[in-house]
Structures are given as structure tokens and as C-alpha cells.
Amino acid sequence: MTTAVSSLISRNPADPTDVLVSIPAPGAFAAVDAVERARVAQPGWLNGGAAARSASLGAVAAAVEAAADELAALAVREVGKPLTEARAEVARSAAIWRYYAQAPYEPTGQVHEPATGQGLLLSRRRPYGVAGLITPWNFPFAIPSWKAAPALAAGNAVVLKPAPEATACARRLAEIVQQALPAGVFTVLPGGATEGNALVSDADVVSFTGSSAVGQAVARAATARGVPVQAEMGGLNAAIVLPDADIGQAATHIAASIAGFAGQKCTATSRVIAVGAAHAPLREALTDALRSLPVGDPADPATVCGPLISEHARGQVADAWHGLRALAGGTVPDGPGWYASPTLVEQVSPGHRLLREEVFGPVAALLPADDLAHAVRITNSVPYGLVTSVHTTDLDAALGGLDRIDTGMIRINAPSTGVDFHLPFGGAKASSHGPREQGRAALEFYTSSRTYTLSPAKAM
């Protein structure tokens, strides 16, 4: 899982002297205890009925909205999310809880005619029991919400293990959720690898978002137990720009997708593929757009690119662009906080780590392509397959390339970032393992299908 730790420390990445959380790691036994308490509470939560679950999730949505300013400020302080994005994330989190508040009333199965004789055949979806959720720090409210809300709506209890860097956000979310739910139904388990391993070893269904290496370990461990598992594991996302595109609009979208929240999103753009004659004007427009993006204090509503989550993360980003030709950025500002300038590089060799690994920072490579077919080959050449954005005014070209792109999501004339929570979310190849999450797909993931045969006691 993540690195084993003896204590949990969460710092403000804009001011590392500001410590939000410093507590001992609870250990594996705490994970086992949380799952057992959840397992005891779960039948009552399910048997309380659809109306009770719906009302509880609706109450969570209202409480998140009521605490919106406080939650946004906490996300700014703990994970360095720019204030404008933090406010949007909290609003989306409330909308997610409200969306799934209606899910308990959804049909849970179907009635079928028997092949022969009298009686009924029923298919019905039922919750697994305890959902173990492992979430990253970069969306400290939205990702726990889009995992927990459908799991709870379906009648599961939830144990959430957040990333150590988002411990304060997770604990505050737990306080809000627990006010609306019965005791034991929703628990936050702080911790690192030890607690994560224990949760995967004990939960009845597992959902993970994080790095590819850790996600693969989670998937192997859960699969070995025969436990349903989904893992979202990042991306190396491309933006394809065709010659007919609105170059100014494309540059604006791509710059925001490279540098927004310092590129710390699995849907961030890290490769920009300019097709044919688009290369020269896009090179100039994107360079200017990145240079003009506001970088600085995440508490400033104008800021687009705030700090990276840690000093180590900043070092990884700087190492990734080292020695490359930078059109914009390529510098680490002096002063407190873990900042890196939005960076665009060119003349990157195919084997370079920027074109093979998810760096998770505000840096992207500009790559030329001869035509759309060449651009698709470049897009598909990496181990990941989460999202691709395509910028063009030619619908035929867009449609012609869509089915050849090996990513789970394709966005036309839109940034690669951005998620519609009522639709399935997930990727291909090393980006995802298991079923999709969000929307109705999430309700299916957190439930198993059962088939019932009802025959009359006496032949009629």
C-alpha cells in the first residue's frame, strides 16, 4: 500500500511549518476493529429501509453545503488546493451525496417468467457488507464522497482510509457524515500501509484510488481473497490538437489541465500532441498561456497553480524536466512552500520518463504528429489509458479517431480534467482495474446479483 508509518503528520504545503495533524498511526488492529464495528452496524443500516438511507444521505449533502466555506478553507490549508478549485470540489461533493440520496429508491432487480411451470424467477442486487475505501489526498472530499455515498446508498457500511496528507479533511468529513448515520456505519481509519493492508485483508469489497504500483498490490491482495475490487491508478493523458482547432481556446484548456492544482490530478494533461500545421501556433499560444497562469498562495482566489503536496513531490517534478528544453517554466521558485512553475518542454525522446511515467506535477511535453493517425499512435503508446482530449472543429475527424484511442474517457474541445459524477469513471490498461466507479456503475459495483427461484409449495 502506501509507506508504513509510525506517526501521521500532515503539513500545509504552502507553509510547511504549519502542522495540521500529528498523531500516532493506529495500527492494524484498529483497522480490524473498525471493520468489525462496521459489520455489526451494517444489517441495521440496510434493514432500516430505503427511506431512512435516503434521508441520511440527503442530510449529509445539506451538512456539507452548510460547512462549505470551512471545508474549502481546510482543503486549501491541508493539500494546497487553490481556493476556487476547493470551493468547486466541496460543491461537487454535496451534489454527489444528494445524487446518491435518491439511489435507495432505485430498482434492485428484475422479475422473470420461469422457463417451465409456475412460480417466479427474481434477480436482486444486495450489498456485500463492509466497503473498504482507500483514497488519495488530491480530492480530499470528492473522492471519499463518490466512493462512500453509493456504497452507503446500497446498504453497505464503510471504512475509509484516507491518505495521510489528507487526514484532517477526512476526519472533518467523518464528523459531518457520522451526525447523519447510525454509529459504526461510517468510520475513518487514519494510517498508511499497515492500516491499508489490514483493511484490504478484512473488508468485503474494496475501492482504491492512488498510484499504479500500490493499486496493483491492492488488486492482487483483494483478488486473492475473492473480494470484489476496483482500482483507479492514474494517467499519462494526451491532448490532441488538429490544425483546424481554435488554437487559442485549445491552449487555454490545455494550460489549465497542465497547471491547475499544480498538475496533481490523475486527469491532468501531461502530453500535448500537435498535428501538422497546428504545431507552430499551438507552441506559441500554449507557452504564453502557461507563463501567464497565476502561481502562488492557494488561498488567493486568483491562483491557478499552487504548491505541490510535499518537498519530495517537488523534487520528482524537477528531476523529470531536468536537462530538457523548456518553453515555459522549468524553475523552482525561492521562498517557503513547495512550488514549481508550470512547465512545457519539447524535443523529448520517446523513452524519457515524462512519456512513460505519471510525474504528477505541472509539466507537459509538446510532441509533433504528422496526422491524426500518427497522433493516435502516440497517444496509445504509453502504459496508461485514462483520458484524452481532442481539439478540432471537424466532427468527422473527431469521430474517426475516437474508437482508436485506448482511453476510458475522451473529451472533445474540453480540458482533459473534469469529471461528470453521474457517469462512469475509469480508464484502460494501467489506469484502472475492475469495474467503473461513479454514476449507476458504482451502485452495481457495491452490490452482488442474486437469483431467486420461487416455486409454489403445491402443484396447482
C-alpha positions as MATLAB code, in Angstrom:
seq = 'MTTAVSSLISRNPADPTDVLVSIPAPGAFAAVDAVERARVAQPGWLNGGAAARSASLGAVAAAVEAAADELAALAVREVGKPLTEARAEVARSAAIWRYYAQAPYEPTGQVHEPATGQGLLLSRRRPYGVAGLITPWNFPFAIPSWKAAPALAAGNAVVLKPAPEATACARRLAEIVQQALPAGVFTVLPGGATEGNALVSDADVVSFTGSSAVGQAVARAATARGVPVQAEMGGLNAAIVLPDADIGQAATHIAASIAGFAGQKCTATSRVIAVGAAHAPLREALTDALRSLPVGDPADPATVCGPLISEHARGQVADAWHGLRALAGGTVPDGPGWYASPTLVEQVSPGHRLLREEVFGPVAALLPADDLAHAVRITNSVPYGLVTSVHTTDLDAALGGLDRIDTGMIRINAPSTGVDFHLPFGGAKASSHGPREQGRAALEFYTSSRTYTLSPAKAM';
ca = [
       0.000    0.000    0.000;
       1.430    3.386    0.926;
       4.560    3.667    3.052;
       4.282    2.234    6.556;
       4.461    4.966    9.193;
       4.657    5.077   12.983;
       3.063    8.515   13.134;
       0.878   10.589   10.857;
       1.915   14.150   10.088;
       0.014   16.426    7.728;
       1.560   19.788    6.799;
       0.380   22.803    4.873;
       2.305   22.552    1.566;
       2.213   26.334    1.162;
       3.739   26.753    4.642;
       5.411   23.537    5.834;
       5.818   24.933    9.362;
       2.013   24.769    9.712;
       1.223   21.267   11.005;
      -2.435   20.265   10.853;
      -2.186   16.709   12.187;
       0.462   14.874   14.204;
      -0.816   11.626   15.717;
       0.420    8.072   16.250;
      -0.541    5.638   13.485;
      -3.395    3.486   14.827;
      -2.025    0.161   13.545;
      -3.530   -2.956   12.003;
      -5.700   -3.839   14.991;
      -7.529   -0.529   14.646;
      -8.421   -1.473   11.071;
      -9.743   -4.873   12.149;
     -11.752   -3.238   14.933;
     -13.242   -0.646   12.570;
     -14.329   -3.351   10.123;
     -15.877   -5.451   12.879;
     -17.850   -2.494   14.230;
     -18.998   -1.717   10.712;
     -20.011   -5.337   10.179;
     -22.169   -5.208   13.324;
     -23.793   -1.926   12.277;
     -24.419   -2.831    8.630;
     -27.548   -5.057    8.956;
     -29.416   -2.361   10.848;
     -28.419    0.219    8.244;
     -29.728   -1.994    5.446;
     -32.863   -3.101    7.232;
     -33.771    0.457    8.157;
     -35.095    0.747    4.622;
     -34.723    2.948    1.586;
     -36.412    5.988    3.120;
     -34.036    6.085    6.086;
     -30.940    5.703    3.941;
     -32.170    8.344    1.516;
     -32.886   10.802    4.323;
     -29.469   10.212    5.893;
     -27.560   10.793    2.662;
     -29.638   13.879    1.950;
     -28.765   15.176    5.406;
     -25.072   14.686    4.645;
     -25.467   16.730    1.451;
     -27.120   19.567    3.370;
     -24.452   19.480    6.070;
     -21.627   19.590    3.511;
     -23.268   22.616    1.881;
     -23.675   24.319    5.252;
     -19.973   23.823    6.023;
     -18.796   24.711    2.506;
     -16.598   27.672    3.405;
     -14.942   25.819    6.257;
     -14.296   22.705    4.168;
     -12.873   24.679    1.249;
     -10.513   26.535    3.580;
      -9.392   23.237    5.093;
      -8.614   21.786    1.651;
      -6.602   24.910    0.820;
      -4.620   24.604    4.016;
      -4.037   20.842    4.122;
      -3.455   19.875    0.473;
      -2.727   23.260   -1.115;
      -5.743   23.199   -3.418;
      -6.373   26.659   -4.918;
      -9.399   28.247   -3.285;
     -11.526   28.428   -6.433;
     -10.984   24.706   -7.080;
     -11.537   23.862   -3.409;
     -14.910   25.599   -3.425;
     -15.897   23.731   -6.592;
     -14.834   20.414   -5.060;
     -16.941   20.948   -1.946;
     -19.956   21.917   -4.054;
     -19.478   18.785   -6.149;
     -19.193   16.674   -3.001;
     -22.549   17.928   -1.754;
     -24.071   17.216   -5.184;
     -22.694   13.661   -5.081;
     -24.333   12.942   -1.711;
     -27.614   14.429   -2.992;
     -27.452   12.376   -6.198;
     -26.987    9.112   -4.315;
     -29.638   10.056   -1.750;
     -32.182    9.021   -4.409;
     -30.428    5.732   -5.165;
     -32.037    3.688   -2.348;
     -35.345    4.014   -4.227;
     -33.901    2.620   -7.454;
     -34.973   -0.907   -8.543;
     -32.617   -3.554   -7.175;
     -33.595   -6.364   -9.534;
     -35.986   -7.842  -12.084;
     -38.828  -10.373  -12.230;
     -38.716  -13.062  -14.927;
     -41.080  -15.712  -16.161;
     -39.939  -19.267  -15.328;
     -38.885  -21.407  -18.264;
     -41.344  -24.112  -17.263;
     -44.130  -24.449  -14.750;
     -45.470  -21.951  -12.272;
     -43.673  -19.586   -9.912;
     -41.358  -16.610  -10.192;
     -37.759  -16.014  -11.076;
     -36.184  -12.955   -9.430;
     -32.811  -11.301   -9.785;
     -31.872   -8.940   -6.971;
     -28.801   -6.937   -6.046;
     -27.690   -6.974   -2.410;
     -24.853   -5.164   -0.579;
     -21.647   -7.015    0.236;
     -21.390   -5.817    3.836;
     -18.388   -3.622    4.637;
     -16.774   -1.488    1.927;
     -13.104   -0.690    2.479;
     -12.192    2.574    0.752;
      -8.623    3.821    0.244;
      -8.446    7.369   -1.081;
      -5.727    9.865   -2.139;
      -5.087   13.374   -0.866;
      -5.703   15.381   -4.040;
      -9.522   15.376   -3.853;
      -9.943   15.056   -0.076;
     -13.735   15.466   -0.107;
     -14.924   14.487   -3.587;
     -13.241   11.093   -3.924;
     -14.276    9.830   -0.464;
     -17.778   11.078   -1.265;
     -18.083    9.402   -4.660;
     -16.929    6.115   -3.146;
     -18.784    6.227    0.177;
     -22.140    7.626   -0.982;
     -23.030    4.807   -3.430;
     -21.692    2.164   -1.042;
     -23.910    3.511    1.725;
     -26.906    4.011   -0.573;
     -26.736    0.329   -1.493;
     -26.796   -0.672    2.168;
     -23.119   -1.263    2.925;
     -21.215    0.104    5.895;
     -17.994    1.975    5.096;
     -14.471    2.143    6.497;
     -12.451    4.913    4.813;
      -8.641    5.047    4.955;
      -7.529    8.422    3.567;
      -4.030    9.354    2.509;
      -2.012   10.649    5.488;
      -1.652   14.040    3.776;
      -5.453   14.497    3.874;
      -6.112   13.227    7.395;
      -7.631   16.456    8.700;
     -10.051   16.718    5.761;
     -11.139   13.094    6.179;
     -11.712   13.475    9.903;
     -13.825   16.580    9.370;
     -15.851   14.805    6.676;
     -16.373   11.920    9.094;
     -17.751   14.288   11.725;
     -20.307   15.555    9.206;
     -21.296   12.125    7.898;
     -21.478   10.467   11.297;
     -24.003   13.022   12.528;
     -26.452   11.731    9.918;
     -25.762    7.974   10.139;
     -26.045    5.308   12.840;
     -22.918    4.588   14.864;
     -20.401    2.334   13.151;
     -21.812    2.733    9.645;
     -19.133    5.222    8.516;
     -15.645    5.188   10.032;
     -12.455    6.998    9.090;
      -9.293    4.996    9.699;
      -6.178    7.213    9.524;
      -2.973    5.495    8.526;
      -0.517    4.309    5.932;
       0.475    0.932    4.542;
      -0.112   -1.063    7.723;
      -3.678    0.141    8.098;
      -4.342   -0.097    4.355;
      -3.127   -3.697    4.201;
      -5.295   -4.641    7.143;
      -8.363   -3.016    5.605;
      -7.882   -4.816    2.276;
      -7.449   -8.069    4.203;
     -10.744   -7.716    6.070;
     -13.280   -5.708    4.029;
     -15.974   -7.365    1.890;
     -15.492   -5.056   -1.127;
     -12.564   -2.726   -1.829;
     -12.248    0.517   -3.795;
      -8.874    2.242   -4.221;
      -7.602    5.410   -5.884;
      -3.887    6.151   -5.995;
      -0.664    5.173   -7.702;
      -0.356    2.323  -10.185;
       2.130    0.331   -8.092;
       0.005    0.490   -4.950;
      -3.227   -0.100   -6.850;
      -1.851   -3.245   -8.427;
      -0.857   -4.532   -4.976;
      -4.346   -3.770   -3.649;
      -5.951   -5.551   -6.608;
      -3.775   -8.634   -6.140;
      -4.465   -8.832   -2.408;
      -8.232   -8.420   -2.764;
      -8.456  -10.771   -5.739;
      -6.558  -13.458   -3.827;
      -9.329  -13.324   -1.212;
     -12.063  -13.440   -3.836;
     -13.169   -9.942   -2.861;
     -14.553   -7.520   -5.491;
     -12.071   -4.712   -6.106;
     -11.747   -1.637   -8.262;
      -8.573    0.416   -8.513;
      -8.127    3.785  -10.214;
      -4.425    4.302  -10.776;
      -3.664    7.460  -12.655;
      -2.906    8.526  -16.197;
      -0.427    9.909  -18.703;
      -3.025   11.875  -20.571;
      -2.723   13.415  -24.013;
      -4.313   16.439  -25.623;
      -4.505   16.121  -29.415;
      -4.776   19.408  -31.322;
      -5.697   19.281  -35.007;
      -4.842   22.104  -37.451;
      -8.474   23.238  -37.724;
      -8.883   23.682  -33.960;
      -9.474   27.010  -32.255;
      -5.840   27.272  -31.146;
      -6.476   29.969  -28.536;
      -9.241   28.009  -26.861;
      -7.236   24.787  -27.026;
      -4.221   26.477  -25.420;
      -6.379   27.860  -22.607;
      -7.930   24.462  -21.892;
      -4.618   22.618  -22.056;
      -2.723   25.110  -19.893;
      -5.361   24.775  -17.176;
      -5.175   20.981  -17.437;
      -1.376   21.041  -17.117;
      -1.039   23.510  -14.255;
      -4.362   23.568  -12.387;
      -3.733   22.414   -8.786;
      -0.079   22.069   -9.836;
      -0.961   19.194  -12.162;
      -1.850   16.955   -9.222;
      -4.811   15.229  -10.850;
      -4.970   11.828  -12.495;
      -6.767   13.544  -15.399;
      -4.129   16.277  -15.873;
      -2.627   16.742  -19.346;
       0.991   15.625  -19.493;
       1.437   15.182  -23.284;
       0.374   17.733  -25.902;
       0.268   16.295  -29.425;
       0.167   18.957  -32.149;
      -0.895   17.634  -35.538;
       0.753   19.057  -38.654;
       0.306   22.794  -39.079;
      -1.107   23.149  -35.550;
       2.362   22.758  -34.055;
       3.810   26.257  -34.519;
       0.773   28.318  -33.431;
      -0.011   25.965  -30.555;
       3.608   26.066  -29.376;
       3.431   29.849  -29.128;
      -0.081   30.061  -27.652;
       0.453   27.353  -25.054;
       3.803   28.783  -23.981;
       2.170   32.189  -23.448;
      -0.811   30.659  -21.645;
       1.382   28.757  -19.176;
       3.591   31.763  -18.498;
       0.533   33.875  -17.691;
      -1.123   31.469  -15.241;
      -1.184   32.812  -11.657;
       1.142   30.808   -9.391;
       1.227   31.313   -5.641;
      -0.753   31.241   -2.431;
      -3.634   28.756   -2.805;
      -5.764   30.905   -0.508;
      -5.798   33.635   -3.184;
      -8.912   33.131   -5.368;
      -6.866   34.156   -8.447;
      -4.303   31.368   -8.016;
      -4.397   28.509  -10.524;
      -1.136   26.715   -9.699;
      -0.446   26.318   -6.002;
       2.196   24.214   -4.236;
       2.985   20.558   -4.699;
       1.969   18.300   -1.837;
       5.490   17.700   -0.471;
       9.144   18.531   -0.875;
       9.700   15.045   -2.278;
       6.979   15.570   -4.880;
       8.564   18.841   -5.972;
      11.932   17.109   -6.298;
      10.410   14.420   -8.509;
       8.910   17.030  -10.811;
      12.159   18.990  -11.075;
      14.062   15.791  -11.830;
      11.593   14.972  -14.612;
      12.229   18.184  -16.557;
      15.952   18.361  -15.792;
      18.049   18.672  -18.950;
      15.078   19.214  -21.267;
      14.386   22.279  -23.406;
      11.768   24.323  -21.520;
       9.495   26.640  -23.492;
       7.836   27.800  -20.270;
       8.777   27.281  -16.642;
      11.387   24.738  -15.697;
      12.179   26.582  -12.461;
      11.597   26.143   -8.735;
      10.709   29.483   -7.097;
      12.583   30.600   -3.994;
      10.767   31.012   -0.698;
       8.590   28.919    1.581;
       6.215   26.326    0.208;
       6.735   23.506   -2.264;
       6.129   25.357   -5.534;
       7.172   24.557   -9.102;
       6.498   26.704  -12.150;
       4.097   25.485  -14.874;
       6.381   23.898  -17.441;
       6.222   22.940  -21.113;
       9.138   21.038  -22.634;
       9.909   19.912  -26.179;
      12.288   17.606  -28.042;
      11.609   14.807  -25.555;
      12.940   11.379  -26.556;
      10.383    8.528  -26.683;
      11.964    6.650  -23.766;
      12.037    9.624  -21.400;
      10.200    9.186  -18.106;
       7.841   12.059  -18.947;
       6.477    9.834  -21.715;
       6.388    6.636  -19.637;
       5.510    7.604  -16.057;
       2.929    9.738  -14.293;
       5.002   12.569  -12.800;
       2.025   14.249  -11.052;
       3.109   17.841  -11.389;
       2.663   20.939  -13.586;
       4.756   19.727  -16.507;
       3.919   18.513  -20.018;
       5.763   17.562  -23.185;
       4.912   19.088  -26.581;
       5.065   16.428  -29.296;
       4.593   16.779  -33.078;
       2.458   14.387  -35.149;
       2.156   14.082  -38.912;
      -1.598   13.423  -38.954;
      -4.431   12.182  -36.752;
      -3.469    8.532  -37.183;
       0.063    9.341  -36.018;
      -1.346   11.298  -33.060;
      -3.485    8.331  -32.046;
      -0.448    6.035  -32.153;
       1.465    8.424  -29.896;
      -1.498    8.658  -27.539;
      -1.754    4.874  -27.276;
       1.996    4.307  -26.857;
       2.050    4.670  -23.061;
       1.120    2.148  -20.338;
      -1.821    4.264  -19.144;
      -5.209    4.940  -20.691;
      -7.359    7.252  -18.583;
      -8.478   10.281  -20.628;
      -7.678   12.006  -23.919;
      -8.815   15.424  -25.054;
      -9.198   16.139  -28.776;
      -9.396   19.695  -30.089;
     -10.946   20.142  -33.535;
     -13.864   21.713  -35.378;
     -14.113   18.684  -37.695;
     -16.684   16.279  -36.272;
     -15.785   13.623  -38.837;
     -12.144   13.721  -37.741;
     -13.129   13.540  -34.078;
     -15.445   10.591  -34.646;
     -12.888    8.891  -36.868;
     -10.300    8.930  -34.129;
     -12.475    8.149  -31.126;
     -12.678    4.386  -31.407;
      -8.937    4.055  -31.998;
      -7.949    5.835  -28.768;
      -7.241    3.440  -25.891;
      -8.546    5.556  -23.038;
     -11.617    5.186  -20.875;
     -12.716    8.789  -21.380;
     -12.468   11.064  -24.433;
     -13.294   14.761  -24.254;
     -13.798   16.820  -27.413;
     -12.925   20.533  -27.268;
     -12.719   20.365  -23.487;
      -9.927   20.061  -20.921;
      -8.748   16.566  -20.017;
      -9.617   17.424  -16.420;
     -13.178   17.419  -15.173;
     -15.467   14.581  -14.119;
     -19.217   14.124  -14.503;
     -20.080   12.268  -11.296;
     -23.277   10.764  -12.715;
     -21.382    8.931  -15.477;
     -18.941    6.001  -15.258;
     -15.348    6.993  -14.475;
     -12.317    4.868  -15.282;
      -9.613    4.057  -17.776;
      -7.833    1.309  -19.663;
      -4.524   -0.530  -19.300;
      -2.572    0.517  -16.173;
      -5.038    3.288  -15.342;
      -7.790    1.082  -13.942;
      -8.573   -2.360  -12.622;
     -12.085   -3.711  -12.210;
     -15.464   -2.112  -12.830;
     -16.071    1.613  -13.284;
     -16.982    3.900  -10.416;
     -19.433    6.816  -10.124;
     -22.953    7.003  -11.552;
     -25.100    3.881  -11.640;
     -21.976    1.804  -12.260;
     -20.947    2.427   -8.653;
     -24.233    1.020   -7.320;
     -23.605   -2.154   -9.294;
     -20.026   -2.441   -8.029;
     -21.032   -2.254   -4.366;
     -23.702   -4.951   -4.755;
     -23.800   -8.577   -5.873;
     -26.503  -10.121   -8.039;
     -28.564  -12.974   -6.632;
     -31.076  -15.116   -8.472;
     -34.139  -16.456   -6.637;
     -36.458  -19.217   -7.820;
     -39.889  -19.138   -6.164;
     -41.964  -22.256   -6.820;
     -45.408  -22.997   -5.326;
     -45.443  -25.337   -2.332;
     -48.134  -27.410   -4.024;
     -48.672  -28.032   -7.708;
     -51.745  -26.182   -8.973;
];
